[in-house]
């Protein structure tokens, strides 16, 4: 039986290729130079032509600025890039506006960059901004004339919004639109849709219900409205006003009929040009509310209020994602949403530990009305947990899912993404039964914690199977090294809110984390071996186990233990993790194969015991492990160039230490110089740099370590012994939950190594 | 030196004793007390005066040379035989001179910046720049020298000095090496003159006239007579035909530490910790200079966005810039908003940082530490690998492992071996031997193969 290994539910991003998404980012501060130099350390597989396009200078000069340009905070470039002066008198107004209509690119101290994208305009429209709102605010805030081309593009995108609806009627599936030309455009899109990776192009015959010919039919809208009543469940797009007393205008609606099976495909293709809005009028859905409220003493912070206000308005709940930095109280936003909606909810998170933390947070912030205990409405569904029907089932009782689903114990289900995946034969009878109960119930909301992991095929399928009208994704880092983040926009919805890390830091909502990149030169013994190593994993092991690094780590642990700090040491790979923990004084260490009890015990000890001040932890600690008292983090090995992992790890120490006050934490990342780790490290830190964090490079520590032979691994002999020991070991890496991606990565890895060898000659 | 300072120095140089401040102040009306104080401070900073126990004393060395100089002038010694400057009665020409200085100096910078293997029409300024070594001509094309980029990133004061010294020194190899002394004398004569005041230059020899013409072209001085005007407006007609020179802020920079002059008065650059450089400018000259060390991304009205990358910085190093050149340039042009933000942050945290420097009126030099450190680290990286003349030779291309093994053993026994690697794969095998033994080793290889 599998014991709680679901915490390794991790996408395997960050392997050493750069996804198309990155090509959009024209600023690749560290990587770009390496890449352009070609030769030795070229990882970017773009052609020269592509690079040059990327590098073209965007020039937009109107020749004159407005008279009061100093009071206006924006520059708008024709490619949708926006520059915002953070020191401008009306910065706050501009910020509130930009966060609604554009994606933040970088937000350091003085000048912020945003970018207008199709998705961002979609998101703006979904919170009720009209084309005029957007264009007029842009014109007002900009120092110069706004490029006409960009304005036209925004208008074009915004007019497509709310145009398309997918309606289920009498068992037929109709794709409707009020404008015939848009419908024709969609058909053309479907005909020419590019092949999506890992999927055959859909034959047109499979899309359209009526044979090969596409028939666009039309009818009167008044008729449509009458039919829609009572079947809102399947309507993805609800017309603007449903008030019965407004006079019904007669408008023609055009539609074609699609096959039921092809509907997801149509949605996916349509999304790029015709954003589909999902709104949920929960007051009218007829689902009995669950008696749950926020406790009166709960005090939401301004940014939490703001993000919730984007989600709920006009009595409707919008599906989408809320992006808050780690430690800024995402869980509370989730619990508040739950208490606002008061509908049966499924909460999915990444690990069993996170399930426990969600449960305790719901109990902490929410209360049930009457004598009820909130906990009695919660069911934890993890592979080890006992389910409400377990006993009865073991007694041989028949469990009817439809009847069972009525039990209030299933009002809130907290589970992991892994449990939702149907592995062939991997699910116990109990779990099967539970899935039937989930399927039998009507859900109001689905909360997805760490939503960036959802972007993988199997999870996607699982999420669709729950079928909640309102989906809320929570994350700190909406970045992935592969292109799948884009899928989240049509799977879940637009980004509803994203907080500014630096602002929260300034107000003391998250800790002020100092980042240091500690350079550790490879020792001679290890570097010789590194240069000879042919295998990627072997090299990784060598730079992770670099004796200088071990010594620096030892020094840092001693130093911070001496100051009474709480230290977390992160390693992505298990071999180094175990070796470090053993060699640096047998420190406690948890990883994917530690049992849940062992994990909880060690985490508890770290949180409470004044003598347990240092904990070694693997990839499982990246997400949602809540250790508020940790204030020093040392990273010894990481997942290639994953920006997301770096930010998530920083989040482990960014919870404020003194409530309300400014507090400090330190994030060390140890990097073996002259190895590929250095390249990855600069790529990893990019996200955080763009959030305004600065990484101080520390070279003196390693110099001091190199100058003496005292302490652990000080002599060449000891280092050679270590090397000999390592050769007997295999590199252990945590199991990846997503076999597809693992395969992809292995494949790419091999391809890359061979290329590298060719170049080396 | 301003006239008031000159007066103070002249008087003090003949004072037999250290003079108390009150006495110096009594030389003029009470309302100039503060002004005199300022000048005294300035003179102390120049180390011309020394303050001890509230008494001012003139630097004895300065005093000696100063008196000598005065005596020499009056006794007709060689020192300023080349030219004599006398104030032209009439109104000052400050505005006109400054406009000329700004425009001409900008032209100098543009010439240096744009010289990128291009053909440019000859001009006196261009010739001067070629003489200075700030530009070079190869195969008829104009190109930058190793000094050009450093020149562009320097402060205006350094630039003026680089230009003048470079030009003057170009004569040291010629037959007229005595010109160097005469030219330097002229520069030193020029330096303390008051900017904006027209002077008549009398007794100027031809080389001196040509130097003044060059200085005029560069905007270091302004000569209305060289621009074609006979005499400045409103000046006495009786001076017609004389060479008239108006010193500018640029010439004052040759000596004064207070004369500041920048093509932009306020800072305009914001450097962020993510290595982005935002420059509030439309000036192609600024854009060109920033491009020397950063990659341009956006050019908008009044804003230029660029990115410092390892590549752009290495390029800059390659073209003769150093990390400190770049950092100094960025620091010298920090946007005032940064300063305001720092003060605000300091206030919020209850710290009294930076307020001191604000009082002193110094421009706060601030760019993110990470950027500074990283630029320096990139520079250090360049010095990690040193190329020495070869003292060893590497031999590859062995035909078999056996051959490699045998040669390796032999070289070792002879004491020639430095390093050997690749026992397991013959393709990777490398044998490194001392340079001196290379002949012997290759002989041995021939012998082994010959068999």
Interface residues (C-beta under 8 A of the other chain):
Chain A: X26 X27 X29 X30 X32 X33 X34 X36 X37 X55 X57 X58 X59 X60 X61 X62 X63 X64 X65 X69 X75 X77 X81 X83 X85 X87 X106 X108 X109 X110 X111 X113 X143 X144 X506 X662 X686 X689 X690 X692 X693 X694 X695 X696 X697 X699
Chain B: X270 X272 X273 X274 X275 X276 X278 X282 X295 X296 X297 X298 X299 X300 X301 X302 X303 X305 X307 X308 X309 X310 X311 X312 X314 X335 X337 X338 X340 X341 X348 X349 X368 X369 X370 X373 X374 X377
